[in-house]
Amino acid sequence: MQSARWNLAVSLDTDRTLRMFLASNNSSKKGDLSKFVEEAVRSRIFYLTAQQAKANNTEITETDLQAMVEEAISWARS
């Protein structure tokens, strides 16, 4: 996997808290901070995407949603 370099600025408190957390979980290897940040970013993107999907679909009724699910299942099985 190729990686991109980021320059980030966080508060000293956040830095201290995260480093203490990683150390308490025996995560003091090189790259552990990067892995934590990548996982956090992916998690946040997933959360925001789900919230956006919910907001974009508030007009869909439960009946319509069920029909769409059944149609998708039928399509996948064929």
Secondary structure as the mmCIF struct_conf table of DSSP 4:
data_model
#
loop_
_struct_conf.conf_type_id
_struct_conf.id
_struct_conf.beg_label_comp_id
_struct_conf.beg_label_asym_id
_struct_conf.beg_label_seq_id
_struct_conf.end_label_comp_id
_struct_conf.end_label_asym_id
_struct_conf.end_label_seq_id
HELX_RH_AL_P HELX_RH_AL_P1 LEU A 12 SER A 24
TURN_TY1_P TURN_TY1_P1 ASN A 25 ASN A 26
BEND BEND1 LYS A 29 LYS A 29
TURN_TY1_P TURN_TY1_P2 LYS A 30 GLY A 31
HELX_RH_AL_P HELX_RH_AL_P2 ASP A 32 ASN A 56
TURN_TY1_P TURN_TY1_P3 ASN A 57 GLU A 59
HELX_RH_AL_P HELX_RH_AL_P3 GLU A 62 ARG A 77
#
